[in-house]
Amino acid sequence: AMLSARLSLLARPRAAPATGRLLRATAAAAARPIVPAAAGHSNKGKSISRNKDSRTGIHYEAQVFPHPILTEKAGDNLINDPLVNKGTAFPEAERDRLGIRGLVPPRGFPIEMQVQKMIERFNQCHSDLEKNAFLNGLQDRNETLFFRMLMDNIEQMAPIIYTPTVGEACLNFGMQFRRARGMYFTEKDRGSMHSMVYNWPHQDVDVIVVTDGSRILGLGDLGCHGMPIPMGKLALYVAAGGIHPDRVLPVQIDLGTNNDFLLSNPYYLGIQKKRITGRPYYEFVDEFMDAVTSRWPEVLVQFEDFSNNTAEPLLVKYRDDYLCFNDDIQGTGTVTLAGILCALRSVGQDYHDLTQQRIVCLGAGSAGLGVVNSLRYGMMQEGLNAEESANRFWMVDQFGLLGEERSSLYASQREFARHDMKDGKDLLDVVREVKPTILLGLSGAGGTFTEEIVKEMASHCERPIIFPLSNPTSKAECTFEQVVEWTDGRGVFASGSPFDPVQYKGRQFIPSQGNNMYIFPGVGLGAVACAASKITDSMLYTAAKALASSVTYPELMEGRIFPQITNIRTVSLKVAAAMCKQAFKEGNARAPLTSMVDIEGMVQRSMYSPDYAPLVRPYNVNHNAAKLEFDPKH
């Protein structure tokens, strides 16, 4: 029985040391030579450095070799498991020992050729939605190949897996559904969630992304059809952040929908009744949070696309007691703060000059408040007090400027309500009076940064910083081309959705996309790596500075204020290492620490890289070797 238990533990995939238990790795694991992971490639077989053996005097190149994965599956069951399936890449020896000889085509292909073939098929798709469906199908068949292809082509495929195409995938989820992925929790599950979580087949989960579908991007309430959001988000946690694919869990909380079209749609996959609100809603989420953390005590729960009236209360309620994170509020705020810090670099200022900016923000919902609170915290870190920092902001919603006389404001909005200007002033009048240096768009209302508004701002600001951050592209407050033309090429631009480069007066201008992908994978990796008990504002400010500092001088000279997306794994590593260091400084990390010096190296060694590892069935394993591998700490 003891041996069976040990082999069961060993059967967990081991492409790298367990990410969530990184800083608790055994000394033997830490001593293994590990090669720094390049984006999209495994460490396998690559040189780390020239070393000299002290006993023989021989110089050699240290290498790392893949650890085998122990699996109980064989035959048809194995080739239908996307976590271990290799498609046409099974070597001859595995075909015999795994009972699949004759079940797969006789010719084997290396993963590089498989990727090449998949790219050709990907490029044959006629629309972005068709490409999204193709990639989802590949993930359902072969996760290793899917993530290798995604990592090698992250710039081309991230917009297909996530924004902006994921919005279209949500709208078509009922018709395109092929295979269940993740878990669904409904009102019928009240009182059963603590046992229900054990239906999930994987022993460990490091990251959960959960949505209730109430505010999907700029598309509104999509109910149960919001599930592609957590699925796409977690694909990026793996590809960009190095979380292992069998340690992520997408979750849909389905408490109804107020979308009349879905309520009458015969192919809607969710509960067809009006949303539960108020106390029953919050009691349901309470049970969910207690259930998932009872099985996985160190799991990071990321809230995604909750409506404005629940997103902030849930974050405030849980952030000090659970390891949780709201990407719409904290992620958008942190990546925008990083973009502003880098924009200041690009115009010849430093981080401390953040305290001198006049910031107008169009959008006073959860995303807008998350951004201004992140910027405000940055100002306070640079020396302003709470009142001084709040006075650097002018917030505008669909009713105009937020003034203190407005009675309908939330407490979080009231902190930024102006006492020196009339409530309800329109955006153009605010820009004329305030003369902002920074203009932010988080309204979800496309085209609201008009030519008159942008030109008015540019008339009094030599290098106006303009961030239309709403998603998808159709909801952006203005386009990159418009900013270039209306500011005569002087504007510093970042958007929430991708735009193409622009030729203007004989010069090429390159846009920056303030994608949350620059932050949330690194935040997740860092929080999991050091087993953080919570995510604090100071950890997020440290992450923002790490992101801002990762933009190289040549990239700044090109007009970029975010790194090239092809460097996302390196960026995530730096963000994660900064998060870990800050967590240890605060006493907010549950993992033991031996040294602050090599935190980045330890995080890097934990990052998953998709390459085919040898597959072995337990009866092929030497029992004594199995005992030596077993470590009760894991």
ABEGO torsion letter per residue (X at the ends): XAAAAAAAAAABBBABBBAAAAAABBAAAAABBBBBBBBGBBABGBBABBBBBAAAGBBBBBBBBBBBBBBABBEAAAAABAAABAEAABBAAAAAAAGABGABBABBBBAAAAAAAAAAAAAABABAAAAAAAAAAAAAABAAAAAAAAAAAAAAAAAAABOAAAAAAAAAAAAABABBBEBBBBAAABGAAAAAAAABABABBABBBBBAGABBEAAEBAEAAAAAAAAAAAAAAAAAAGBBAAABBBBBBBAEBABAAAAABAABABBBBBBBBEAAAAAAAAAAAAAAAAABAABBBBBBGBBAAAAAAAAAAAAAABBBBBAAAAAAAAAAAAAAAAAAAAAGBBAAAAAABBBBBBEABAAAAAAAAAAAAAAAAAGBBAAAAAAABBBBBAAEBBBAABAABBAAAAAABBAABBBGBBAAAAAAAAGBABBBBAAGBBGABBAAAAAAAAAABABBBBBBABOBAAABABBAAAAAAAAGGABBBBBABBBBBBBBGGBBBBBBBBBAAAAAAAAAAAAAAAGBABBBAAAAAAAAAAAAAABBAAAAAAGBABBBAAAAAAAAAAAAAAAAAAAAAAGABABBBABAAAAAAAAAAABBBBBBBBBBBAAABBAAAAAAABBAAX
